[in-house]
Amino acid sequence: MAKTLVFLEHHEGEVQKGSLAVLAKAVQLGEHAGVIAGSGVRAVADGIGGTIWVADDERLAAPLPQPRVDVLAKLVRDEGYDTVLFAQSVLAADVAAGLAARLDAGLNWGLVDFDGERGRAPALQDTVVVDVAWTSPVRIGVFRAGSLDVGEVGGAADVREVTVELEDFSTVAEMVEQAHAEQQGPSIEDADVIVAGGRGLGEPEKFALAEELARALGGAVAATRAVVDAGWYPYSAQVGQTGKTVSPKLYVALGISGAIQHKVGMQGSNVIVAINKDPNAPIFEYSDLGVVGDLHEIVPKLTELVRARRS
């Protein structure tokens, strides 16, 4: 059985949902622990449950990858962990890659499952799911966002301190500024309802239709890659193969053709509703409910009906 270490990414005093989902998977595998790295983060471990290593050092205040590689590499070597798991994120990708190079370890991306020895990951644009394995003594895996449920984690944590020892080259980079995207409502990773817009909206100003409907439903707004590439909406809202994977209870697609690259990011949604004027749009093939028509007429009326029903 694997002896697993899970990188617990945190933001504003809370561990990210994706990291908790990976920790819940590690619980099923046997001996495991989580690791939190940052400055003033001891309280973050409270309530997570299980063994939690805490690297609390002012040099870890900025979310830079290389110092975190130092922390994880030391734990793997000192404590004998043979598996290190991450939830997909920009920071996790950098840390996982750096750790793989440091430990000369194998790294598998986009996992959707792991049994302690072998993993499973989609391939060929998600048309198949394949078994993946490692030949190195230490296995490193990054789970696709939204592929795991949070499950049962919690309770009193056995908090253990990590002595932070940084390499000279790990302190060379300095973060001079950190930008935070303004956000109203839940993030697309956490939302139970998502309203997504595509090129069928016609112009960036028409994203107001998606925003109004999402607000009425208490959900979040997402976008396709084409929309993001055109500068209509922020990258942080992109759903798809090169964006985020989501699995809300309700996914409403406005003016989205439904190409395979978008499908792989949202096909785990419980109910998919598509509104598109093209009756041959691929998205209708996997939607639970499809509406063929002009979204510019349909969406405002739908928003009014939702507001009336909820008032």
C-alpha positions as CSV (number, residue, x, y, z in Angstrom):
1,M,0.0,0.0,0.0
2,A,1.1,3.5,-0.7
3,K,2.4,5.9,1.9
4,T,0.8,9.0,0.6
5,L,1.5,12.7,1.1
6,V,-1.0,15.2,-0.2
7,F,-0.2,18.8,-1.0
8,L,-2.9,21.0,0.6
9,E,-3.2,24.2,-1.3
10,H,-4.9,27.0,0.7
11,H,-6.3,30.5,0.1
12,E,-7.4,33.1,2.7
13,G,-7.2,30.7,5.6
14,E,-9.0,27.7,4.0
15,V,-7.8,24.6,2.2
16,Q,-9.0,24.4,-1.4
17,K,-11.9,22.1,-2.2
18,G,-9.8,20.2,-4.7
19,S,-7.1,19.5,-2.2
20,L,-9.6,18.2,0.3
21,A,-11.0,15.8,-2.4
22,V,-7.5,14.4,-3.0
23,L,-7.0,14.0,0.7
24,A,-10.2,12.1,0.9
25,K,-8.9,9.8,-1.8
26,A,-5.7,9.3,0.1
27,V,-7.7,8.3,3.2
28,Q,-8.9,5.3,1.2
29,L,-5.4,4.2,0.3
30,G,-4.0,3.6,3.8
31,E,-1.2,5.5,5.5
32,H,-1.4,9.2,4.5
33,A,-0.8,12.8,5.6
34,G,-1.3,16.2,4.3
35,V,1.1,19.1,4.1
36,I,0.4,22.8,4.4
37,A,3.1,25.4,3.5
38,G,2.9,29.1,4.1
39,S,3.2,31.8,6.7
40,G,0.9,32.0,9.7
41,V,-0.9,28.8,8.5
42,R,-1.0,26.6,11.7
43,A,-4.7,27.4,12.1
44,V,-5.4,26.3,8.6
45,A,-4.9,22.7,9.7
46,D,-7.6,22.8,12.3
47,G,-10.6,20.6,11.5
48,I,-9.0,18.8,8.6
49,G,-8.4,15.6,10.5
50,G,-5.6,13.0,10.3
51,T,-1.9,13.8,10.2
52,I,-1.1,17.2,8.8
53,W,2.5,18.5,8.4
54,V,2.7,22.3,8.7
55,A,5.6,24.3,7.2
56,D,5.1,27.7,8.8
57,D,7.8,30.2,7.8
58,E,7.6,33.8,6.6
59,R,9.8,32.8,3.6
60,L,6.8,30.7,2.4
61,A,4.4,33.7,2.5
62,A,4.3,34.2,-1.3
63,P,2.8,31.3,-3.3
64,L,6.0,30.5,-5.1
65,P,6.7,26.9,-6.1
66,Q,10.4,26.3,-5.5
67,P,10.3,26.8,-1.7
68,R,7.4,24.4,-1.5
69,V,9.4,21.9,-3.6
70,D,12.1,22.1,-0.8
71,V,9.5,21.4,1.9
72,L,8.0,18.4,0.1
73,A,11.3,16.9,-1.0
74,K,12.5,17.0,2.6
75,L,9.3,15.2,3.9
76,V,9.5,12.5,1.2
77,R,13.2,11.8,2.1
78,D,12.9,12.1,5.8
79,E,9.5,10.3,6.3
80,G,9.7,7.8,3.5
81,Y,6.6,8.8,1.5
82,D,6.4,6.9,-1.9
83,T,3.5,8.8,-3.3
84,V,2.8,12.6,-3.5
85,L,-0.6,13.7,-4.8
86,F,-1.9,17.1,-5.9
87,A,-5.1,18.7,-7.0
88,Q,-4.8,20.5,-10.3
89,S,-3.9,24.2,-10.1
90,V,-1.3,26.6,-11.5
91,L,0.7,26.4,-8.3
92,A,0.3,22.6,-8.0
93,A,1.6,22.1,-11.6
94,D,4.8,24.1,-10.9
95,V,5.4,22.3,-7.5
96,A,4.7,18.9,-8.9
97,A,7.0,19.4,-11.9
98,G,9.8,20.8,-9.7
99,L,9.4,17.9,-7.2
100,A,9.6,15.4,-10.0
101,A,12.8,16.9,-11.2
102,R,14.3,17.1,-7.7
103,L,13.5,13.5,-6.8
104,D,13.9,12.0,-10.3
105,A,10.4,10.8,-9.9
106,G,7.7,9.9,-12.4
107,L,4.8,12.3,-12.8
108,N,1.4,11.5,-14.2
109,W,-1.1,14.3,-15.0
110,G,-4.9,14.5,-15.3
111,L,-5.6,11.6,-13.0
112,V,-9.3,10.8,-12.3
113,D,-8.6,7.8,-10.0
114,F,-5.7,6.1,-8.2
115,D,-5.7,2.8,-6.2
116,G,-2.3,3.1,-4.5
117,E,-0.4,1.5,-7.3
118,R,-1.9,2.5,-10.6
119,G,-3.8,5.5,-11.8
120,R,-6.5,6.1,-14.4
121,A,-6.5,9.1,-16.7
122,P,-8.5,10.2,-19.8
123,A,-6.6,10.2,-23.1
124,L,-7.1,11.0,-26.8
125,Q,-9.3,14.0,-26.0
126,D,-11.1,12.1,-23.3
127,T,-12.5,9.5,-25.7
128,V,-10.8,6.7,-23.7
129,V,-9.7,6.2,-20.1
130,V,-6.3,4.5,-19.7
131,D,-4.3,2.9,-16.9
132,V,-1.2,4.7,-16.0
133,A,1.7,3.6,-13.8
134,W,5.1,4.7,-12.5
135,T,8.6,3.0,-12.8
136,S,10.3,5.3,-10.2
137,P,10.4,4.6,-6.5
138,V,8.4,7.8,-5.8
139,R,5.1,8.4,-7.6
140,I,3.8,11.9,-8.2
141,G,0.3,12.4,-9.5
142,V,-1.9,15.5,-10.3
143,F,-5.6,14.9,-10.2
144,R,-7.8,16.7,-12.7
145,A,-10.0,19.4,-11.2
146,G,-13.5,18.2,-10.4
147,S,-12.7,14.5,-10.8
148,L,-13.1,13.6,-7.1
149,D,-15.7,14.3,-4.4
150,V,-14.6,15.9,-1.2
151,G,-15.9,12.9,0.8
152,E,-15.4,12.4,4.5
153,V,-12.5,14.5,5.9
154,G,-12.5,16.4,9.1
155,G,-12.0,16.0,12.9
156,A,-9.0,16.8,15.1
157,A,-5.8,17.0,13.2
158,D,-2.5,15.5,14.4
159,V,-0.4,18.6,13.5
160,R,3.3,18.1,13.1
161,E,5.8,20.8,12.4
162,V,8.2,20.8,9.5
163,T,11.6,22.3,9.8
164,V,11.9,24.6,6.8
165,E,15.2,24.3,5.0
166,L,15.4,26.2,1.7
167,E,18.0,25.8,-1.0
168,D,19.9,29.0,-2.0
169,F,18.4,29.0,-5.5
170,S,14.9,28.7,-4.0
171,T,15.0,32.1,-2.5
172,V,16.2,33.9,-5.7
173,A,12.7,34.6,-7.1
174,E,10.6,37.3,-5.4
175,M,6.9,38.0,-5.9
176,V,6.5,41.8,-6.3
177,E,2.8,41.8,-6.9
178,Q,-0.2,39.4,-6.7
179,A,-3.3,40.2,-8.6
180,H,-6.7,38.9,-7.5
181,A,-9.6,38.6,-10.0
182,E,-12.7,40.3,-8.8
183,Q,-15.5,37.8,-8.3
184,Q,-19.1,37.9,-7.3
185,G,-20.8,34.7,-6.2
186,P,-19.2,31.2,-6.1
187,S,-16.3,30.1,-8.2
188,I,-17.0,27.8,-11.1
189,E,-15.2,25.0,-9.2
190,D,-17.5,25.2,-6.2
191,A,-20.8,26.3,-7.8
192,D,-23.8,24.0,-8.0
193,V,-25.1,26.0,-10.9
194,I,-23.0,27.3,-13.9
195,V,-24.2,29.4,-16.8
196,A,-21.6,29.2,-19.6
197,G,-21.4,31.5,-22.6
198,G,-19.9,30.8,-26.0
199,R,-19.3,32.7,-29.3
200,G,-23.0,32.4,-29.9
201,L,-23.6,35.3,-27.5
202,G,-22.3,37.5,-30.4
203,E,-20.2,40.1,-28.5
204,P,-18.6,40.5,-25.1
205,E,-21.3,42.9,-23.8
206,K,-23.9,40.1,-24.2
207,F,-22.2,38.2,-21.4
208,A,-24.5,40.3,-19.3
209,L,-27.2,37.8,-20.3
210,A,-25.2,35.0,-18.7
211,E,-24.4,37.0,-15.7
212,E,-28.0,38.0,-15.0
213,L,-29.2,34.4,-15.4
214,A,-26.4,33.1,-13.1
215,R,-27.3,35.7,-10.5
216,A,-30.9,34.7,-10.6
217,L,-30.0,31.0,-10.2
218,G,-27.4,31.7,-7.5
219,G,-24.7,30.3,-9.7
220,A,-21.4,31.2,-11.5
221,V,-20.5,32.3,-15.0
222,A,-18.2,30.3,-17.2
223,A,-16.8,30.6,-20.7
224,T,-15.5,28.6,-23.6
225,R,-11.9,28.8,-24.9
226,A,-12.9,30.7,-28.0
227,V,-14.5,33.4,-25.9
228,V,-11.5,33.6,-23.6
229,D,-9.0,33.8,-26.5
230,A,-11.1,36.6,-28.0
231,G,-10.7,38.6,-24.8
232,W,-14.4,38.5,-24.0
233,Y,-14.1,36.9,-20.5
234,P,-11.3,36.1,-18.1
235,Y,-9.2,32.9,-18.4
236,S,-10.2,32.0,-14.8
237,A,-13.7,31.3,-16.1
238,Q,-12.7,28.9,-18.9
239,V,-14.1,25.4,-18.9
240,G,-12.7,22.8,-21.2
241,Q,-9.6,20.7,-22.0
242,T,-7.3,23.6,-21.6
243,G,-9.3,25.3,-18.8
244,K,-11.1,23.9,-15.8
245,T,-13.1,20.8,-15.2
246,V,-16.4,21.3,-13.5
247,S,-19.2,19.1,-12.2
248,P,-22.2,21.3,-11.1
249,K,-25.7,20.1,-10.5
250,L,-26.9,22.3,-13.4
251,Y,-24.9,23.5,-16.4
252,V,-26.6,25.9,-18.7
253,A,-24.8,26.4,-22.0
254,L,-25.6,29.6,-24.0
255,G,-24.5,29.7,-27.6
256,I,-21.9,26.9,-27.2
257,S,-21.4,24.5,-30.1
258,G,-20.1,21.8,-27.8
259,A,-16.9,20.7,-29.4
260,I,-15.0,17.9,-27.7
261,Q,-12.5,20.3,-26.1
262,H,-15.4,21.9,-24.2
263,K,-17.2,18.7,-23.5
264,V,-14.4,17.2,-21.5
265,G,-14.5,20.1,-19.0
266,M,-18.2,19.8,-18.2
267,Q,-19.5,16.4,-19.1
268,G,-19.6,15.5,-15.4
269,S,-22.4,17.9,-14.8
270,N,-25.6,16.3,-13.4
271,V,-28.0,18.1,-15.7
272,I,-26.9,19.9,-18.9
273,V,-29.2,22.4,-20.6
274,A,-28.2,23.9,-24.0
275,I,-29.7,26.9,-25.8
276,N,-28.5,27.3,-29.4
277,K,-30.0,28.5,-32.6
278,D,-28.2,25.7,-34.6
279,P,-30.2,22.5,-34.3
280,N,-27.1,20.5,-35.4
281,A,-24.8,21.8,-32.7
282,P,-22.9,18.9,-31.1
283,I,-23.8,20.0,-27.6
284,F,-27.4,18.7,-28.2
285,E,-26.0,15.2,-28.5
286,Y,-25.1,15.1,-24.8
287,S,-27.5,17.6,-23.2
288,D,-30.4,16.5,-21.0
289,L,-32.5,19.4,-22.3
290,G,-31.9,21.3,-25.6
291,V,-33.7,24.5,-26.7
292,V,-33.3,25.5,-30.3
293,G,-33.8,29.2,-30.7
294,D,-32.4,32.7,-30.3
295,L,-30.8,32.9,-26.9
296,H,-31.1,36.7,-27.0
297,E,-34.8,36.3,-26.8
298,I,-35.0,33.2,-24.6
299,V,-32.5,34.0,-21.9
300,P,-34.0,37.3,-20.7
301,K,-37.4,35.6,-20.4
302,L,-35.9,32.7,-18.6
303,T,-34.2,35.0,-16.2
304,E,-37.5,36.8,-15.5
305,L,-39.2,33.4,-14.9
306,V,-36.5,32.3,-12.5
307,R,-36.7,35.5,-10.5
308,A,-40.4,35.3,-10.3
309,R,-40.3,31.7,-9.1
310,R,-37.7,32.5,-6.4
311,S,-39.3,35.7,-5.2
